[in-house]
Amino acid sequence: MDVGSVMDMAVEALTVMVMIASPVLGAALATGLIIGILQAATSIQEMTLSFIPKLAVMAIALAIFGEWQLAVLLDYFETVFERIRTMTL
């Protein structure tokens, strides 16, 4: 195994990680931004007001995107295990 193939595997792993995390993190970011704007406009500084909606939106995002995330992970791990199987020492 040469350096190029190791770097390709690392780049692929980082790409899959970003693809998997982005729907949930994006939903949490958008919800936090909206709640923050509402808190600033109304001067309400309750901590649970920002935490509970983000948690709910993240759970909804996982319910919506969870199947796709698992499919991406399965494809990635099949590729990794295929590379391991065909690897020569």
C-alpha positions as CSV (number, residue, x, y, z in Angstrom):
1,M,0.0,0.0,0.0
2,D,1.5,3.3,-1.1
3,V,1.1,6.8,0.3
4,G,-1.3,7.8,-2.5
5,S,-3.8,5.1,-1.7
6,V,-3.6,5.9,2.0
7,M,-4.3,9.6,1.2
8,D,-7.2,8.6,-1.1
9,M,-8.7,6.6,1.8
10,A,-8.3,9.5,4.2
11,V,-9.9,12.0,1.8
12,E,-12.8,9.6,1.2
13,A,-13.2,9.1,5.0
14,L,-13.4,12.8,5.6
15,T,-15.8,13.3,2.7
16,V,-18.1,10.6,4.0
17,M,-17.9,12.2,7.5
18,V,-18.9,15.6,6.2
19,M,-21.8,14.1,4.2
20,I,-23.1,12.2,7.2
21,A,-22.8,15.1,9.7
22,S,-24.0,18.0,7.5
23,P,-27.8,17.4,7.6
24,V,-28.0,17.2,11.3
25,L,-25.5,20.0,12.0
26,G,-27.1,22.2,9.4
27,A,-30.5,21.7,11.0
28,A,-29.1,22.5,14.4
29,L,-27.3,25.6,13.0
30,A,-30.4,27.0,11.3
31,T,-32.5,26.3,14.4
32,G,-30.0,27.9,16.7
33,L,-29.7,31.0,14.5
34,I,-33.5,31.4,14.3
35,I,-33.9,31.0,18.1
36,G,-31.0,33.4,18.7
37,I,-32.6,36.0,16.6
38,L,-35.9,35.5,18.3
39,Q,-34.2,35.7,21.8
40,A,-32.4,38.9,20.8
41,A,-35.6,40.5,19.5
42,T,-37.7,39.6,22.5
43,S,-34.9,39.9,25.2
44,I,-35.8,36.4,26.5
45,Q,-32.6,34.7,27.7
46,E,-33.9,31.3,28.8
47,M,-31.3,28.5,28.1
48,T,-33.9,25.8,27.6
49,L,-35.5,27.9,24.9
50,S,-32.5,27.4,22.7
51,F,-31.6,23.8,23.7
52,I,-35.0,22.0,23.4
53,P,-35.9,23.2,19.9
54,K,-32.4,22.3,18.6
55,L,-32.7,18.8,20.1
56,A,-36.1,18.3,18.6
57,V,-35.0,19.5,15.1
58,M,-31.9,17.3,15.3
59,A,-34.1,14.3,16.1
60,I,-36.4,15.1,13.2
61,A,-33.3,15.5,10.9
62,L,-32.1,12.1,12.0
63,A,-35.5,10.6,11.3
64,I,-35.6,12.1,7.8
65,F,-31.9,11.6,6.8
66,G,-31.1,8.5,8.9
67,E,-31.7,5.9,6.2
68,W,-29.6,7.8,3.7
69,Q,-26.8,8.3,6.3
70,L,-26.8,4.5,6.9
71,A,-26.7,3.8,3.2
72,V,-23.7,6.1,2.7
73,L,-21.9,4.5,5.6
74,L,-22.6,1.0,4.3
75,D,-21.3,1.9,0.9
76,Y,-18.2,3.4,2.5
77,F,-17.5,0.4,4.7
78,E,-18.1,-2.1,1.8
79,T,-15.4,-0.1,-0.2
80,V,-13.0,-0.2,2.8
81,F,-13.4,-3.9,3.4
82,E,-13.1,-4.6,-0.3
83,R,-9.8,-2.7,-0.3
84,I,-8.6,-4.6,2.7
85,R,-9.5,-7.9,1.0
86,T,-7.7,-7.1,-2.1
87,M,-4.7,-5.6,-0.4
88,T,-1.3,-7.3,-1.0
89,L,1.5,-7.2,1.6
